[in-house]
Amino acid sequence: IEFSKKRRSLQTTVMVLDGRALQIASDGSMTIKELFNATVRMVDMKDGSAQFSLFEIVDNDLSSERVLKDAELVGDVLASWQEAQKAGEGSSFQIVFKRRDWASANADKGIGMGSGPVGGPGQVVESNDNVYKELTLSQLIYNVINERFPVTEQDVLYLTALHIFMLWGACDPNKDVVAQVVAEIERFIPKSFASQYTPGEWKNKIQEAYQQVAARSLDNAKQLYLAHLKKWPYFGTIIFHAKQTLSLNLPKDLWLGFSRDAVNVFVPNKKEPVATYPFTQIANWGPSNASFFIMTGSFMQPQKYVFQSKQATDMSELLHLYINRLLQKKQ
């Protein structure tokens, strides 16, 4: 396919997690880096864009998500989608602008929203740019709904009530708003929770939760949402869904969480890890086919852990980024 070499003008759609779909003029020879820069200009982010990337997502399956490389050509990406569709390997394809690097959030458990920058040598400083903060909040809401953040039923109800306030402000929960939320429950409630109650039961629970929300304004609702998430000691951890079968001490289905100084293994939707591997104890790591491995322990007594995931390459590159930053900080 020579699609990438054609100078044909086209519109490439980039999804933003605040709900926008940006139409960006491009051609087959435009690079992902150029598309990224155009996206940053369109969202008007003045600072902090280095912590964001463009991601490819197939059929809304986050386990298929991959970071697009700067040197890739937009035309080649689009052509690969056409080939995948013909082969029956996907029907819906998206390029999404979202945050990739969360190390600074993990460092101080803050993402802005009134907090100042923190950091030091070898550490990314959290941006005070308003667009950066708003898109980070949008992504946190997205992560909660798409099960990339551990929550209890009580968390879900409280956060959903705050989300409603952010969208509609102070309103009568007995009227159409909560009914609309229940009708589109997958937009508000994590999938593993949505099936636990009937629509009528969810409506009653959400109405009750909304009536207890103490938000005074839109900004206050955002602050309350963030404050609740930041109670998690591992706030800022990037969650990947994975599987493993080699270790009897780890769950077969698990969340692999990458923080600024460790890899943690979680039972899905549980807030405390069942295993933690500090970067200082990781001797080697890397992707292999559809799996990611880490090697811990000493040269004489190594311990290898293998995790199956389509996102193995992204895991490896993220760990490389974080460990390099930690080494720079110590120099």
C-alpha atoms as a printed R data frame, in Angstrom:
    type eleno elety resid chain resno       x       y      z
1   ATOM     1    CA   ILE     A     1   0.000   0.000  0.000
2   ATOM     2    CA   GLU     A     2   1.480   3.315 -1.077
3   ATOM     3    CA   PHE     A     3  -1.195   5.348  0.687
4   ATOM     4    CA   SER     A     4   1.408   7.058  2.864
5   ATOM     5    CA   LYS     A     5   3.150   8.580 -0.165
6   ATOM     6    CA   LYS     A     6   0.089  10.199 -1.694
7   ATOM     7    CA   ARG     A     7  -0.303  13.933 -1.100
8   ATOM     8    CA   ARG     A     8  -4.074  13.637 -1.092
9   ATOM     9    CA   SER     A     9  -5.637  16.082  1.377
10  ATOM    10    CA   LEU     A    10  -7.780  14.494  4.078
11  ATOM    11    CA   GLN     A    11  -9.290  15.186  7.484
12  ATOM    12    CA   THR     A    12  -7.994  13.097 10.360
13  ATOM    13    CA   THR     A    13 -10.189  12.857 13.448
14  ATOM    14    CA   VAL     A    14  -8.493  13.056 16.837
15  ATOM    15    CA   MET     A    15 -10.695  12.316 19.842
16  ATOM    16    CA   VAL     A    16 -10.202  14.293 23.052
17  ATOM    17    CA   LEU     A    17 -11.495  12.893 26.343
18  ATOM    18    CA   ASP     A    18 -13.531  15.996 27.103
19  ATOM    19    CA   GLY     A    19 -15.855  14.867 24.292
20  ATOM    20    CA   ARG     A    20 -14.428  16.820 21.381
21  ATOM    21    CA   ALA     A    21 -13.668  15.282 17.990
22  ATOM    22    CA   LEU     A    22 -11.018  17.433 16.314
23  ATOM    23    CA   GLN     A    23 -10.874  17.494 12.509
24  ATOM    24    CA   ILE     A    24  -7.258  18.099 11.484
25  ATOM    25    CA   ALA     A    25  -6.188  18.687  7.896
26  ATOM    26    CA   SER     A    26  -3.469  16.215  6.900
27  ATOM    27    CA   ASP     A    27  -2.111  14.177  4.033
28  ATOM    28    CA   GLY     A    28  -0.502  10.791  3.677
29  ATOM    29    CA   SER     A    29   2.992  12.057  4.476
30  ATOM    30    CA   MET     A    30   2.073  13.802  7.742
31  ATOM    31    CA   THR     A    31   3.825  12.238 10.740
32  ATOM    32    CA   ILE     A    32   2.195  11.387 14.055
33  ATOM    33    CA   LYS     A    33   4.457  13.997 15.666
34  ATOM    34    CA   GLU     A    34   3.057  16.637 13.311
35  ATOM    35    CA   LEU     A    35  -0.492  15.464 14.010
36  ATOM    36    CA   PHE     A    36   0.250  15.616 17.749
37  ATOM    37    CA   ASN     A    37   1.582  19.178 17.463
38  ATOM    38    CA   ALA     A    38  -1.509  20.221 15.501
39  ATOM    39    CA   THR     A    39  -3.704  18.658 18.215
40  ATOM    40    CA   VAL     A    40  -1.872  20.534 20.969
41  ATOM    41    CA   ARG     A    41  -2.429  23.795 19.086
42  ATOM    42    CA   MET     A    42  -6.131  23.067 18.564
43  ATOM    43    CA   VAL     A    43  -6.784  22.282 22.239
44  ATOM    44    CA   ASP     A    44  -4.681  25.356 23.121
45  ATOM    45    CA   MET     A    45  -2.409  23.613 25.632
46  ATOM    46    CA   LYS     A    46   0.433  25.999 26.427
47  ATOM    47    CA   ASP     A    47   2.368  23.791 28.840
48  ATOM    48    CA   GLY     A    48   2.530  20.116 29.809
49  ATOM    49    CA   SER     A    49   1.952  18.575 26.372
50  ATOM    50    CA   ALA     A    50   5.095  16.410 26.737
51  ATOM    51    CA   GLN     A    51   3.112  14.247 29.147
52  ATOM    52    CA   PHE     A    52   0.469  13.546 26.509
53  ATOM    53    CA   SER     A    53   0.543  11.267 23.455
54  ATOM    54    CA   LEU     A    54  -1.672  10.076 20.627
55  ATOM    55    CA   PHE     A    55  -3.093   6.592 21.143
56  ATOM    56    CA   GLU     A    56  -4.692   4.149 18.738
57  ATOM    57    CA   ILE     A    57  -7.754   2.316 20.085
58  ATOM    58    CA   VAL     A    58  -9.550  -0.477 18.215
59  ATOM    59    CA   ASP     A    59 -13.243  -1.213 18.843
60  ATOM    60    CA   ASN     A    60 -13.179   0.834 22.068
61  ATOM    61    CA   ASP     A    61 -11.101  -1.962 23.640
62  ATOM    62    CA   LEU     A    62  -8.543  -0.346 25.940
63  ATOM    63    CA   SER     A    63  -6.571  -3.601 26.064
64  ATOM    64    CA   SER     A    64  -5.790  -2.977 22.378
65  ATOM    65    CA   GLU     A    65  -4.633   0.587 23.021
66  ATOM    66    CA   ARG     A    66  -1.163   1.507 21.805
67  ATOM    67    CA   VAL     A    67   0.928   4.659 21.793
68  ATOM    68    CA   LEU     A    68   1.511   5.908 18.267
69  ATOM    69    CA   LYS     A    69   5.175   6.616 17.533
70  ATOM    70    CA   ASP     A    70   6.301  10.086 16.464
71  ATOM    71    CA   ALA     A    71   7.825   8.877 13.190
72  ATOM    72    CA   GLU     A    72   4.784   6.883 12.034
73  ATOM    73    CA   LEU     A    73   2.911   8.359  9.091
74  ATOM    74    CA   VAL     A    74  -0.759   9.211  9.434
75  ATOM    75    CA   GLY     A    75  -1.395   7.672  6.017
76  ATOM    76    CA   ASP     A    76   0.202   4.400  7.070
77  ATOM    77    CA   VAL     A    77  -1.901   4.264 10.234
78  ATOM    78    CA   LEU     A    78  -5.104   4.849  8.269
79  ATOM    79    CA   ALA     A    79  -4.081   2.295  5.646
80  ATOM    80    CA   SER     A    80  -3.418  -0.279  8.388
81  ATOM    81    CA   TRP     A    81  -6.985   0.272  9.600
82  ATOM    82    CA   GLN     A    82  -8.330  -0.464  6.142
83  ATOM    83    CA   GLU     A    83  -6.343  -3.695  6.014
84  ATOM    84    CA   ALA     A    84  -7.464  -4.668  9.534
85  ATOM    85    CA   GLN     A    85 -11.099  -4.129  8.582
86  ATOM    86    CA   LYS     A    86 -10.705  -6.322  5.500
87  ATOM    87    CA   ALA     A    87  -9.135  -9.033  7.656
88  ATOM    88    CA   GLY     A    88 -11.930  -8.814 10.221
89  ATOM    89    CA   GLU     A    89  -9.540  -7.535 12.898
90  ATOM    90    CA   GLY     A    90 -11.577  -4.518 13.908
91  ATOM    91    CA   SER     A    91 -14.467  -2.335 12.814
92  ATOM    92    CA   SER     A    92 -13.935   0.875 14.769
93  ATOM    93    CA   PHE     A    93 -10.610   2.730 14.960
94  ATOM    94    CA   GLN     A    94  -9.759   5.920 16.821
95  ATOM    95    CA   ILE     A    95  -6.823   8.214 17.456
96  ATOM    96    CA   VAL     A    96  -7.146   9.603 20.975
97  ATOM    97    CA   PHE     A    97  -5.221  12.463 22.597
98  ATOM    98    CA   LYS     A    98  -4.608  11.553 26.228
99  ATOM    99    CA   ARG     A    99  -2.089  11.707 29.001
100 ATOM   100    CA   ARG     A   100   0.578   9.010 29.043
101 ATOM   101    CA   ASP     A   101   3.059  10.172 31.707
102 ATOM   102    CA   TRP     A   102   1.639  10.348 35.245
103 ATOM   103    CA   ALA     A   103   4.864  10.315 37.259
104 ATOM   104    CA   SER     A   104   4.473  13.868 38.546
105 ATOM   105    CA   ALA     A   105   0.890  13.209 39.682
106 ATOM   106    CA   ASN     A   106   2.093  10.133 41.537
107 ATOM   107    CA   ALA     A   107   4.872  12.155 43.172
108 ATOM   108    CA   ASP     A   108   2.636  14.647 44.941
109 ATOM   109    CA   LYS     A   109  -0.855  13.178 44.520
110 ATOM   110    CA   GLY     A   110  -1.991  16.370 42.808
111 ATOM   111    CA   ILE     A   111  -2.769  17.336 39.236
112 ATOM   112    CA   GLY     A   112  -3.110  21.056 39.582
113 ATOM   113    CA   MET     A   113  -6.696  22.262 40.131
114 ATOM   114    CA   GLY     A   114  -5.313  24.840 42.546
115 ATOM   115    CA   SER     A   115  -2.047  23.115 43.491
116 ATOM   116    CA   GLY     A   116   1.311  24.449 42.385
117 ATOM   117    CA   PRO     A   117   4.051  22.644 40.474
118 ATOM   118    CA   VAL     A   118   6.321  20.185 42.222
119 ATOM   119    CA   GLY     A   119   9.407  18.383 41.063
120 ATOM   120    CA   GLY     A   120  13.151  18.184 41.088
121 ATOM   121    CA   PRO     A   121  16.094  16.890 39.062
122 ATOM   122    CA   GLY     A   122  15.020  14.074 36.754
123 ATOM   123    CA   GLN     A   123  11.350  14.593 37.579
124 ATOM   124    CA   VAL     A   124   8.616  16.013 35.374
125 ATOM   125    CA   VAL     A   125   6.936  19.040 36.920
126 ATOM   126    CA   GLU     A   126   3.137  19.040 37.112
127 ATOM   127    CA   SER     A   127   1.745  21.765 34.868
128 ATOM   128    CA   ASN     A   128  -0.539  24.589 35.976
129 ATOM   129    CA   ASP     A   129  -1.891  25.036 32.434
130 ATOM   130    CA   ASN     A   130  -5.702  25.143 32.596
131 ATOM   131    CA   VAL     A   131  -6.193  22.931 29.520
132 ATOM   132    CA   TYR     A   132  -3.708  20.407 30.927
133 ATOM   133    CA   LYS     A   133  -5.623  20.284 34.220
134 ATOM   134    CA   GLU     A   134  -9.036  20.002 32.571
135 ATOM   135    CA   LEU     A   135  -7.964  17.201 30.223
136 ATOM   136    CA   THR     A   136  -6.269  15.375 33.100
137 ATOM   137    CA   LEU     A   137  -9.541  15.518 35.042
138 ATOM   138    CA   SER     A   138 -11.460  14.307 31.970
139 ATOM   139    CA   GLN     A   139  -9.068  11.370 31.720
140 ATOM   140    CA   LEU     A   140  -9.461  10.497 35.401
141 ATOM   141    CA   ILE     A   141 -13.244  10.390 34.957
142 ATOM   142    CA   TYR     A   142 -12.694   8.259 31.838
143 ATOM   143    CA   ASN     A   143 -10.370   5.937 33.781
144 ATOM   144    CA   VAL     A   144 -12.907   5.423 36.564
145 ATOM   145    CA   ILE     A   145 -15.715   4.596 34.120
146 ATOM   146    CA   ASN     A   146 -13.477   2.328 32.013
147 ATOM   147    CA   GLU     A   147 -12.076   0.428 35.006
148 ATOM   148    CA   ARG     A   148  -8.582   1.838 35.022
149 ATOM   149    CA   PHE     A   149  -8.987   3.062 38.603
150 ATOM   150    CA   PRO     A   150 -10.061   0.970 41.616
151 ATOM   151    CA   VAL     A   151 -13.413   1.948 43.100
152 ATOM   152    CA   THR     A   152 -16.003   0.541 45.475
153 ATOM   153    CA   GLU     A   153 -19.769   0.842 45.009
154 ATOM   154    CA   GLN     A   154 -19.748   3.744 47.471
155 ATOM   155    CA   ASP     A   155 -17.029   5.450 45.396
156 ATOM   156    CA   VAL     A   156 -19.025   4.897 42.196
157 ATOM   157    CA   LEU     A   157 -22.162   6.529 43.608
158 ATOM   158    CA   TYR     A   158 -20.307   9.524 45.053
159 ATOM   159    CA   LEU     A   159 -18.226  10.099 41.919
160 ATOM   160    CA   THR     A   160 -21.241   9.668 39.636
161 ATOM   161    CA   ALA     A   161 -23.152  12.267 41.650
162 ATOM   162    CA   LEU     A   162 -20.239  14.700 41.276
163 ATOM   163    CA   HIS     A   163 -20.006  13.898 37.563
164 ATOM   164    CA   ILE     A   164 -23.700  14.768 37.190
165 ATOM   165    CA   PHE     A   165 -23.096  18.079 38.972
166 ATOM   166    CA   MET     A   166 -20.192  18.842 36.614
167 ATOM   167    CA   LEU     A   167 -22.407  18.223 33.576
168 ATOM   168    CA   TRP     A   168 -25.713  19.730 34.692
169 ATOM   169    CA   GLY     A   169 -24.965  21.754 37.812
170 ATOM   170    CA   ALA     A   170 -27.487  21.968 40.623
171 ATOM   171    CA   CYS     A   171 -30.622  20.186 39.416
172 ATOM   172    CA   ASP     A   172 -33.614  18.249 40.655
173 ATOM   173    CA   PRO     A   173 -32.425  14.595 40.715
174 ATOM   174    CA   ASN     A   174 -36.027  13.425 40.642
175 ATOM   175    CA   LYS     A   175 -36.503  14.766 37.136
176 ATOM   176    CA   ASP     A   176 -35.025  13.781 33.781
177 ATOM   177    CA   VAL     A   177 -31.303  14.045 34.565
178 ATOM   178    CA   VAL     A   178 -30.899  10.856 36.592
179 ATOM   179    CA   ALA     A   179 -33.211   9.004 34.200
180 ATOM   180    CA   GLN     A   180 -30.896  10.056 31.369
181 ATOM   181    CA   VAL     A   181 -27.872   8.833 33.318
182 ATOM   182    CA   VAL     A   182 -29.507   5.448 33.900
183 ATOM   183    CA   ALA     A   183 -30.513   5.215 30.216
184 ATOM   184    CA   GLU     A   184 -26.849   5.743 29.260
185 ATOM   185    CA   ILE     A   185 -25.380   3.967 32.258
186 ATOM   186    CA   GLU     A   186 -22.246   2.783 30.422
187 ATOM   187    CA   ARG     A   187 -21.211   6.462 30.162
188 ATOM   188    CA   PHE     A   188 -21.277   6.870 33.942
189 ATOM   189    CA   ILE     A   189 -20.908   3.535 35.734
190 ATOM   190    CA   PRO     A   190 -18.031   1.009 35.398
191 ATOM   191    CA   LYS     A   191 -19.166  -2.086 33.501
192 ATOM   192    CA   SER     A   192 -18.474  -4.481 36.390
193 ATOM   193    CA   PHE     A   193 -20.913  -2.491 38.570
194 ATOM   194    CA   ALA     A   194 -23.588  -1.628 35.987
195 ATOM   195    CA   SER     A   195 -25.125  -5.109 35.932
196 ATOM   196    CA   GLN     A   196 -25.429  -5.401 39.708
197 ATOM   197    CA   TYR     A   197 -28.728  -3.526 39.897
198 ATOM   198    CA   THR     A   198 -31.794  -2.900 37.776
199 ATOM   199    CA   PRO     A   199 -32.219   0.528 36.134
200 ATOM   200    CA   GLY     A   200 -34.823   1.426 38.765
201 ATOM   201    CA   GLU     A   201 -32.469   0.495 41.602
202 ATOM   202    CA   TRP     A   202 -29.644   2.510 40.060
203 ATOM   203    CA   LYS     A   203 -31.954   5.501 39.691
204 ATOM   204    CA   ASN     A   204 -32.848   5.394 43.386
205 ATOM   205    CA   LYS     A   205 -29.227   4.986 44.465
206 ATOM   206    CA   ILE     A   206 -27.945   7.807 42.247
207 ATOM   207    CA   GLN     A   207 -30.753  10.145 43.333
208 ATOM   208    CA   GLU     A   208 -29.888   9.517 46.972
209 ATOM   209    CA   ALA     A   209 -26.159  10.027 46.328
210 ATOM   210    CA   TYR     A   210 -26.784  13.248 44.406
211 ATOM   211    CA   GLN     A   211 -28.921  14.684 47.208
212 ATOM   212    CA   GLN     A   212 -25.967  14.201 49.582
213 ATOM   213    CA   VAL     A   213 -23.407  15.933 47.344
214 ATOM   214    CA   ALA     A   214 -22.129  19.100 48.984
215 ATOM   215    CA   ALA     A   215 -20.718  20.729 45.853
216 ATOM   216    CA   ARG     A   216 -21.237  24.487 45.769
217 ATOM   217    CA   SER     A   217 -20.065  25.173 42.207
218 ATOM   218    CA   LEU     A   218 -18.592  23.510 39.126
219 ATOM   219    CA   ASP     A   219 -15.027  24.154 40.305
220 ATOM   220    CA   ASN     A   220 -15.876  22.829 43.753
221 ATOM   221    CA   ALA     A   221 -17.333  19.636 42.230
222 ATOM   222    CA   LYS     A   222 -14.090  19.129 40.306
223 ATOM   223    CA   GLN     A   223 -12.039  19.680 43.462
224 ATOM   224    CA   LEU     A   224 -14.156  17.190 45.400
225 ATOM   225    CA   TYR     A   225 -13.818  14.598 42.628
226 ATOM   226    CA   LEU     A   226 -10.034  14.957 42.590
227 ATOM   227    CA   ALA     A   227  -9.737  15.000 46.358
228 ATOM   228    CA   HIS     A   228 -11.636  11.714 46.539
229 ATOM   229    CA   LEU     A   229  -9.410  10.030 43.952
230 ATOM   230    CA   LYS     A   230  -6.245  11.331 45.618
231 ATOM   231    CA   LYS     A   231  -7.133   9.432 48.787
232 ATOM   232    CA   TRP     A   232  -5.850   6.318 46.989
233 ATOM   233    CA   PRO     A   233  -2.197   5.916 48.046
234 ATOM   234    CA   TYR     A   234  -1.271   4.814 44.507
235 ATOM   235    CA   PHE     A   235  -2.885   7.777 42.764
236 ATOM   236    CA   GLY     A   236  -1.133   8.381 39.431
237 ATOM   237    CA   THR     A   237  -0.513   4.679 38.822
238 ATOM   238    CA   ILE     A   238  -1.096   3.673 35.196
239 ATOM   239    CA   ILE     A   239  -3.225   0.528 35.032
240 ATOM   240    CA   PHE     A   240  -2.956  -2.177 32.359
241 ATOM   241    CA   HIS     A   241  -5.181  -5.253 32.257
242 ATOM   242    CA   ALA     A   242  -3.090  -8.432 31.964
243 ATOM   243    CA   LYS     A   243  -3.044 -12.161 32.620
244 ATOM   244    CA   GLN     A   244  -0.455 -14.570 33.989
245 ATOM   245    CA   THR     A   245  -0.321 -18.318 34.614
246 ATOM   246    CA   LEU     A   246   3.204 -19.032 35.906
247 ATOM   247    CA   SER     A   247   3.031 -17.788 39.490
248 ATOM   248    CA   LEU     A   248   0.727 -19.362 42.054
249 ATOM   249    CA   ASN     A   249   1.141 -16.282 44.250
250 ATOM   250    CA   LEU     A   250  -0.435 -13.902 41.742
251 ATOM   251    CA   PRO     A   251  -3.996 -13.770 40.339
252 ATOM   252    CA   LYS     A   252  -4.484 -15.068 36.812
253 ATOM   253    CA   ASP     A   253  -6.452 -11.974 35.770
254 ATOM   254    CA   LEU     A   254  -4.838  -8.864 37.171
255 ATOM   255    CA   TRP     A   255  -4.094  -5.190 36.920
256 ATOM   256    CA   LEU     A   256  -0.466  -4.284 36.329
257 ATOM   257    CA   GLY     A   257   0.129  -0.816 37.754
258 ATOM   258    CA   PHE     A   258   3.112   1.407 36.906
259 ATOM   259    CA   SER     A   259   3.898   4.186 39.376
260 ATOM   260    CA   ARG     A   260   6.911   6.510 39.400
261 ATOM   261    CA   ASP     A   261   9.034   4.056 41.427
262 ATOM   262    CA   ALA     A   262   7.495   0.564 41.273
263 ATOM   263    CA   VAL     A   263   5.439  -1.983 39.361
264 ATOM   264    CA   ASN     A   264   2.441  -3.160 41.392
265 ATOM   265    CA   VAL     A   265   0.128  -6.133 40.844
266 ATOM   266    CA   PHE     A   266  -3.519  -5.643 41.816
267 ATOM   267    CA   VAL     A   267  -6.540  -7.871 41.887
268 ATOM   268    CA   PRO     A   268  -8.896  -5.966 39.532
269 ATOM   269    CA   ASN     A   269 -10.714  -3.140 41.329
270 ATOM   270    CA   LYS     A   270  -8.872  -3.713 44.614
271 ATOM   271    CA   LYS     A   271  -7.019  -0.774 46.100
272 ATOM   272    CA   GLU     A   272  -4.094  -2.585 47.715
273 ATOM   273    CA   PRO     A   273  -1.503  -4.458 45.613
274 ATOM   274    CA   VAL     A   274  -0.869  -8.157 46.152
275 ATOM   275    CA   ALA     A   275   2.732  -7.701 45.001
276 ATOM   276    CA   THR     A   276   5.097  -4.766 44.586
277 ATOM   277    CA   TYR     A   277   8.337  -4.703 42.592
278 ATOM   278    CA   PRO     A   278  10.327  -1.511 43.282
279 ATOM   279    CA   PHE     A   279  12.403  -0.321 40.344
280 ATOM   280    CA   THR     A   280  15.507  -0.818 42.477
281 ATOM   281    CA   GLN     A   281  14.774  -4.567 42.510
282 ATOM   282    CA   ILE     A   282  14.056  -4.949 38.784
283 ATOM   283    CA   ALA     A   283  17.155  -6.252 37.019
284 ATOM   284    CA   ASN     A   284  15.681  -6.649 33.531
285 ATOM   285    CA   TRP     A   285  12.428  -6.257 31.625
286 ATOM   286    CA   GLY     A   286  11.047  -6.246 28.119
287 ATOM   287    CA   PRO     A   287   8.299  -7.242 25.699
288 ATOM   288    CA   SER     A   288   8.166 -10.580 23.919
289 ATOM   289    CA   ASN     A   289   5.402 -11.233 21.399
290 ATOM   290    CA   ALA     A   290   2.211 -10.514 23.346
291 ATOM   291    CA   SER     A   291   3.808 -10.659 26.788
292 ATOM   292    CA   PHE     A   292   5.808  -8.452 29.119
293 ATOM   293    CA   PHE     A   293   8.366  -9.771 31.595
294 ATOM   294    CA   ILE     A   294  10.256  -8.392 34.555
295 ATOM   295    CA   MET     A   295  13.222 -10.033 36.240
296 ATOM   296    CA   THR     A   296  13.787  -9.388 39.941
297 ATOM   297    CA   GLY     A   297  16.199 -10.719 42.534
298 ATOM   298    CA   SER     A   298  19.929 -11.329 42.305
299 ATOM   299    CA   PHE     A   299  22.112 -12.811 39.581
300 ATOM   300    CA   MET     A   300  22.309 -16.056 41.592
301 ATOM   301    CA   GLN     A   301  18.591 -16.170 42.462
302 ATOM   302    CA   PRO     A   302  16.621 -14.423 39.704
303 ATOM   303    CA   GLN     A   303  12.829 -14.466 39.621
304 ATOM   304    CA   LYS     A   304  11.015 -13.962 36.320
305 ATOM   305    CA   TYR     A   305   7.396 -12.825 36.017
306 ATOM   306    CA   VAL     A   306   5.598 -12.963 32.684
307 ATOM   307    CA   PHE     A   307   2.351 -11.097 31.950
308 ATOM   308    CA   GLN     A   308   0.244 -11.597 28.815
309 ATOM   309    CA   SER     A   309  -0.984  -8.376 27.232
310 ATOM   310    CA   LYS     A   310  -1.372  -6.765 23.815
311 ATOM   311    CA   GLN     A   311   0.187  -3.685 25.403
312 ATOM   312    CA   ALA     A   312   3.512  -5.315 26.261
313 ATOM   313    CA   THR     A   313   5.556  -2.857 24.173
314 ATOM   314    CA   ASP     A   314   3.878   0.171 25.782
315 ATOM   315    CA   MET     A   315   4.515  -1.313 29.240
316 ATOM   316    CA   SER     A   316   8.191  -1.810 28.463
317 ATOM   317    CA   GLU     A   317   8.626   1.703 27.078
318 ATOM   318    CA   LEU     A   318   6.824   3.252 30.043
319 ATOM   319    CA   LEU     A   319   9.014   1.360 32.515
320 ATOM   320    CA   HIS     A   320  12.098   2.469 30.571
321 ATOM   321    CA   LEU     A   321  10.923   6.106 30.791
322 ATOM   322    CA   TYR     A   322  10.268   5.951 34.527
323 ATOM   323    CA   ILE     A   323  13.468   4.102 35.445
324 ATOM   324    CA   ASN     A   324  15.598   6.464 33.369
325 ATOM   325    CA   ARG     A   325  13.991   9.406 35.122
326 ATOM   326    CA   LEU     A   326  14.649   7.836 38.517
327 ATOM   327    CA   LEU     A   327  18.319   7.318 37.612
328 ATOM   328    CA   GLN     A   328  18.609  10.954 36.452
329 ATOM   329    CA   LYS     A   329  17.123  12.102 39.734
330 ATOM   330    CA   LYS     A   330  19.807  10.211 41.687
331 ATOM   331    CA   GLN     A   331  22.696  11.650 39.657
